[in-house]
Amino acid sequence: MASTQEELRHSINGMDVKKLEETVQAINEDPDMASFTFHAVNEWVEGTRNRTIVEKFEGGNQAVQRRQPFILQSDEPEILLGEDSAPNSIVTLLHSLASCLSVTIVYHAAARGIPIDKLSISMEGDVDLHGFLGLSNEVRPGFQDVRVKVDLRSEAPREEIESLLRDSQKRSPILDSLRNRIPVEVELS
């Protein structure tokens, strides 16, 4: 049985470094373990309210059914004809970006042995409703611009932190999805 001191040595930023290394090794030995498929089902509730249910995913060569599904709610602010009962989709996208970038930073900091004292990510993005409302074909309906500020505090040298942030931007799945065109198929069932 590992001592508390050994357990602390293997945990950086709440990440079990030994398990992280074992995962990397397992994927190197069996590349199919790296393939994941995530599922979500959205249900319109009423007006601008929606609910997305997340019950399962496949990954690591197994199918995983959650004991309890995650339920994500969305709505629009009153000015956009909603009830403001939950974040809207565009804010949820910002949340996805920040949480993914945060996890990526934490994973790679742990792998590099960099302890993090504080990590906070603030974001803002600009949307022009002319595109969404169909008032202009010249304006895209999505974000025109997104600005991200990372406040990362660590005793590691600034150069290491800057390198970590650059590398994390290359590794973040959501940031990659936003920066690079991905095929999205929409069909009527």
Secondary structure, 3 states (H helix, E strand, C coil): CCCHHHHHHCEECCEEHHHHHHHHHHHHHCHHHHCEEECCEEEEEECCEEEEEEEEEEECCEEEEEEEEEEEEECCCHHHCCCCCCCCHHHHHHHHHHHHHHHHHHHHHHHHCCCCCEEEEEEEEEECHHHHCCCCCCCCCCEEEEEEEEEEECCCCHHHHHHHHHHHHHHCHHHHHHHCCCCCCCCCC
